[in-house]
C-alpha cells in the first residue's frame, strides 16, 4: 500500500475511533438522562395519586374510583403513560380483569417495606410487571399510611417513546460521522499528499545520487522531521561528493604511481639488461667494465628501494612492525643525519642546519625515528634548490617536538590535504633521483608517527617553502595509536 493511502487510513481510523468513543459516551449519557427523567416524571404522578389514595383511606372510601382512574389515564395518554393499581393484599384492582393478577411475593415484600422499584423494560424476563404488547418502562411505587401499605401503583410509558431522543441522537451521530469522514478524507488527503510529496522528492534525489549525480541538494525549511531528513540527506550527499572526489584523486594518483613505477623500473631494467648483453658478447671494453658494473649496482639498488618502500609501507599500515621504544638523545641522531645527507643537499646547493640543545630526550623507536627524520629531510632536499633546510628540536610538555623547515617550492592547500597519502607527489615534474620519488615517503612517516602515538603537521605556501612539525610524546602520554 502506498504511503499516502497508509496516512489517509491512519487519519480516518483516528477520526472514526474518536467519534465512536465520543458518540458511545454521548448516547449512554442521553439514555441515562431519558430514563432518569421518565422515572422522575412517573414517580411524580405516582406520588400525587398516592396522596389522593391516602386521603381516601383516611375517609374510609374505596381506593380511588374507576371513573376517576379512567379519566386520569385518558389525560395521561398525551404523555403515553399507562397505570396499574394493586391494593394492600397484592391484588390488581385497576384495570379490572377476570384473571387474578398479582405481583411476585418477593416484589410485593420489597414494596410493602416502602421501597420503590424502577423497571427499564417489562419485556425482560426478570421484570416485576408482566409483559405487554409494547415494551413499557416505568416505576412501581408503594402508597404508605405511616408504616401501613395502602396500595401500589405502576405507572409506565412505552420504551420507544422514552428512547425517541436516543434514536435522534444516534441519527445525529451517524450524520456527524459521515460528514466528519468526508471532511477527514479531504483533509487527510491534503496532508498526506503534502507529506508524501516531500518524501517523493527525497526518493527522486536518492535515485539521482545512486546514478552518480552528487550535485543534488534539497531545499528545506527546518520545520519538521522530514526537513531534518532533507538536511541530513544534503550533508550525506556533500560527504559522498567529497569522498567521490577523494577516490577519484586517489585513483589518479594510483594511476600516476603505476606509470611512474613502470617508468622507474623500466629504465634501470633496460640499463641492466643492456650491460648484461654487452658483457655477454664482450661488447664492453675492459676499462669500461668497472663503471658498467657500478651502474648496474646503482640501478639494482633503485629497484630494491622501490620494492622495499612498498613493502615497508604495507607492514606499517597494517601494524605488522614491532616498535622498541626507548629514551635516547635525539640531538645525536640529528647531527648524524646532517652528516649522512650533506652530499645530497650539496648537489642541490642546499644548506643543512641543526638547531637543537645538546640534550634532547625523546621516547621512541630509535631506528624508526631515524627513518622518519631521513624521509622528512630527503623530502625537503628534493623540493628545495639553492636554499636552506633547518632541522630543529625542542622539549614541550610531556613530549619532544621536531621540525624540518625549508624555503623550497612549497605547496598549495589542496596539496597539503593529500601530502600524507600514498602515491602522492607534490610536484612529480621536479622529482629527482632519491628517497621519496615513489610517493611513499611521507605516507610512511605519517603511519610511523601515528603508531608511536604522536602527531605530524605541515604548514606550507607556494613559493615560500614548507615546515613539517613532528611530536613524539613521553611514555604514558601517547595521543593516538594506529590500528589496522
N, C-alpha and C positions, 0 to 999 in steps of 0.2 A: 504494500500500500504506500502511495506517495506521501511525503511528509505533510503536504498541505491538507490532505484528507485526514491524516492522523491528528493534526492540530484541530481541524474542524470538529472531528469526532470527540476529541477531548473537551473542547469548549461546550459542545452540546451535552455531553454526559454530565458536566459540572452544572450546566443550566437546568437540565431535567431533574437531576438529583436534588438540587437546591429547591426548585419549585415543588417537587414532590414532598420533600420534608416539610416545607412551609405549608403546603396545601393540606397534608395529612394532619398537621397540628391545628390548622385553622378549622378544618372540618370537624375534628374531635372537639374543639372548643365550641363550635356552633351547635353541635349535637348536645353537648352537656348543657349549654345555655338554654336550648329549646326545651329539653326535657325538664330542666330545673324550673323554668318559667311556667311550664304546663303544670308541674306538680304544685307549685305555689298557687296558681290560679284555681286548680281543683280543690286544694286544701282550703282556700278562702271560701269557695262555695260550700264545702262540707261543713266548715265551722259555722257559717251563717245558718245552715239548715240545723246544725246541732243546737244552736241557741233556741231555735223555734221548737225543736223536739224536746229540749229540756223544759221549756215553758209548758208544753202540752203535758209532760209527765207530772209536773207540779200541780197542774189544774185537774189531773186525773182524766184527761181526754185521750183519745186514740193518738197513736204516734203518727202525726201528720196525715191528713186526709188524702185519699186517692185523687180527688178532684184537684186539690192544691198541687200535688206532685205532678199530675198530668199537665197542668198549666205551666208549672215550673220547667218541666222537661221541654215543653214547646218553646218556652223562652230561651232555654239553653241550647236549643237546636242551632241557633245562629253561631254559637261557639263550637258547634259539632260535639256537644257534650251529651253524655248518657249516664243514667244513675240507676243504682240498685240499693234497696234498703233492707236490712236484716234487724229483727228485734233482739231483745236480750236473751232469747232462747235459741239463737242461731238459726232462725227461720226467715227465709226471704219473704217479705210482706209487700214489696213493690219491686217491679211489677208482679202482680199475682199470676201464678201459673198452677196448672193442675198437678204438676210434679213437685215433689218436695225438694227444694234446693237449699243446701247448707254449705257452709264453709268447712274446711277440714278442721279437726279438733285442735291441731297444732296452731293453725292460723287464728282460730277463734280464741284460744287461750292467750295468744300474744295480744290480740286486740282488747280482750277483756281486762288485760293489765294496763290498758291505756296507751299502748304503743301503736303508732301509725305504720302502715305498710305501703311502700311505693311499688307499682307494677309497671315495668317498662313495656312489656308486650305480653298480652294474655294468651297468645298462641304458643308461648313457650311451655314446655312440658311441666315445669315446676311452678306455673303461675297459680296464685291463690284463687283466681277467678276463672270459671270455666270458659272455654273458647267460644268466641262468637264468629259470625260470618266474616266480619272485617276485624283486623287486628286493632286492639284498643290498648291505650296506655292511660294510667290514672292512679288513684290513691284509695286505700281503704282506711277510713277514719272512724274511730270509736267515739260515740257520744256518751259522755260520762256525767253523772249527777253525784258529785263528790267522788266516792270510790265505787259507786254502783254503775253498772253498764246500763244505759238506756236503749241504745241501738247502734247499728253500724251502717255506714253509707259507703258505697263505692261510686265514685264519680270518675269517669274517664272520657277521653276523646280519641278519635281514630289516629292511629300511628301515622298514616300518610298525611294527615292534617298537621301533626306536630313536625314531621320531617320535611314539610314543604320548603321551609327556609334552608334546610340542609341540602335538599336537592338543587335549590337555586345556587347555593354556594358551590356545589360540585360543578354545575354548569359554568358558573363564572370562572371557576378554577380551570376547567378544561379550555374555556375560551382564552383565558390569560396564558395558559400553557402553549396553546397553538400560536398565539401572537408572539410570545416570547421565543419560541423555537424558530419562527420565521425571522424575527429580528436577530436572534442569536446566530442563525445560519448566515445572514448577510454580514454581520459584524465579524464572525469567526472567519469567514472567507476573506474579508478585507485584511484582518490582522494576520491570518496565515499566509496570505499572498505576499504581504509586505515582508514577513519574516523569511519565507522560502525564497523570495526574490533575491534577498541578500545572500542566502546560503547558495543559491544557484550561481550568483556572481562569484562567490568563493570557489565553487566547483569548476566553473569555466577557467578561472585564474589558475587553479591547480592543474588542470589539463594543459594549459599553456606552459606552465613550469615543467610538467612531465615531458613535454615535447622539446624542452631545451631552451625555452624563452625565459631568461632570468631578469627581464626588464619590466616585469609585471608588478604594479602597485595598485592597491585597492584603497579608494577613498573611504574614510570613516569619520564618525563624529564623537567617538568615545562616550557613547550614551548607554550601552548595554554590553552583555557578554559577547554578542555577535561582533560588535565593533572591536572588543578586545581580541577576539579571534582574528579579525582582519588585521589588527595591528601586529599581532604575533606572526601572522602569515607574511606581512611585509618584512618583518625582521628576519624571518626564516629565508625568504627569497633573497634578501640582501646578503645574508650569510652564505647561502648557496652560490650566489653570484661571485662573491669573493673567493669562496672555496674553488669554484669552477675556474676562475681566473688564475688562482694559485696552481691548480692542477695543470692548466694549460702551460703556465710558465714553467712548471716542473718538467712537463713533457718536452717543452722546447729546450730546457737546459739539459735534459737527458739526451735528447737527440744531438744537441751540440756536443755533449760529452762523448757520445759514441763516435761522432765524426772526428772530434779531436783525438780521442783514444786510438781510433783506426789510423789517423794520420801519424800520431806519435809512434805507434807500433810499426807502421809500415816503413817509416824512414829508417829506424835502426835495423829492422829485419832485412830491409833491402841492402843496407850498408854491410851488415854481417854476411849476408848471402854472397854479395859481390866479392868481398875479401876472401871468403872461403873458396869460391870458384877460382879466384886469382891464385890462391895458394895451391889449389888442386892441380892447376895446369901450369904452375910456375910462371904465371904472367906478371908476378910482382917481383921487382928486383930485390936482391938480398938486403941492400942498405935501406929499403923501404918497409921490409917485413916487420921490424920492431914497431914502427909507427902504425902500421896496419893492425897489428895485434893489440896495441894500446887502444886504437879506435874501437875495435870490436869489444874490448873490455868496457869501455865507457858506454857504448850503445847497449851492451848486455845489462849493465847496472841501471841504465834508464828503464829498460823493460822490467827488471826486478823491482825497481822502485814503484812503478805504476801498479804492478800486481800487489805489492805489499801494502801500499796505501789503501787499496780497495779492501783487502783482507783485514787490515788493521781497523778500518772504519766499521766494518760489519761486526767485528768482535766487540768493539767499544759500544756500538749502538745496541747490540743485543746483550750487553752486560756480561760478556764472557771473559773479561780480563779481571785479574785479581790485583787490587791496589794494596801495596805495602806502605802504609803511611808512617812517616817518622818525623821528628823535629830536626831540622837542619838549618844551616845558614844559607839563605838564598843568594846573598851577595857574591859568594864564591862562584856559584853557577853562572850568575850574570856576567862576571868577568871572563869566565871560561868561554861562555857563549860569544862574547865580543871577540875573543882571540880566534875562535873557530870560523866565524863568519866575516872576519875582517877582509879576507881576499875577495869574497863575493861582493861585499859592499864597495871595495875599491874598483871593481870592474864597472860599477855604475857611478863611480866617482861620488859615493856617499860616505858620510862620516858617521861612525857609531860612537855613541856617548852613553856611559853608565852613570846614573845618579842614584846612589843608594848608600845608606850608612854601612859601616864596616860590619856591623852585626844586624842581620835582618832575619829573625827567627820566622820559620814557616812550617806548617804542618801539612805534609803532602807526600805522595809517592815521588821519590827523587827522580826516577827515570821519566815518569810521565810528566812531571813538572818541566823537566828539561825539554821534552818533546813539545809541550805547549809553547814554551818561550821561543824555541827554534822556529816553529811554524809561524809565530807572530812576527818575528824579526825577518824571516825569509819573505813573508808577505809584504812587509814594509819595504825591503830592498827591491822586490820585484816591481813595485809601482812608484818608486822614488828614484829620480836621476839628478845628480849634482845637488843633493840635498843633505839633510841632517836627520838622523834617527836617534831618538833619545829613549834609552831603556831606564826606567826609574822604578824605585820601590820604596815603600814606607809601611810602618805599622799603623793599623787602625784598631778600634775597639774590638777585641776578640777575633782578630784576623790580620792578614797581610795583604796589601794591595800593590799590584804591579801594573805598569802601563808601558806601552810601546807607542811612541808618538813620532810621526813623520810629516814632512811637508811636501808629499808627493802629489799625485793627480787627484786624490780624494774621491769621494763617491756621493751620489745623489741620495735622497731619502728612500727612493724606491730600491736602489741598490743595497743600502744598509738593511733594508727589510728582509732581503733574501741572502745576505752575505754569509750566514752560517749554515745555509742549506747545501745539501750535497750537489756536486757538479756545477755550482755557481761560480762564475768568473766575473769580477767587476769590470775588467777590460780585456777580453780574450785577445784582441788585436795586439796588445802590448805585452802579453805573457812571454817570458823568455825561458830558457832552459833553467831547471832547478826545481826544488821542492815547492809544491803549490800549483804547478801547471796543470794538474789533473782536476782541480776544483774541489779537492777533498780536504786540503789542509785546515781551513777554518772550521769545516764540519767536524773534523776530528778534535780540534781544540775545544769547540763548544761541548761535544759529548764528554770529553775527559773532565772538563771543569764541572759539568753537572754531576758526573759520577763522584767527584770529590765533594759535592755539596756546596760548591762555590757559585760564582756568577761572573758573567762577562758582559761588557757593554762596549759600544762603539759610537764615537762621535766623529762625524766627517762632513765635509762640504767640498763640492767640486773645485779643484784648483787650490785648495787650502790644506790638503793633507788629511790624515786620519789619526785618531787616537783610540787604541784598544786598551781597555782597563779590565784587569782580571783580579778577582778577590778570592783568596783561599782563607777559610775560617779555621780557627783553632779547634782542637779536639772537643767535641761535645756541643759546638756552636754551628755545625753544618746546617745550611738553609734548605737544601734540597738534594735528594739522592736519586739519580736517574734509575728508572725501571725499564723493563722490557717494553 
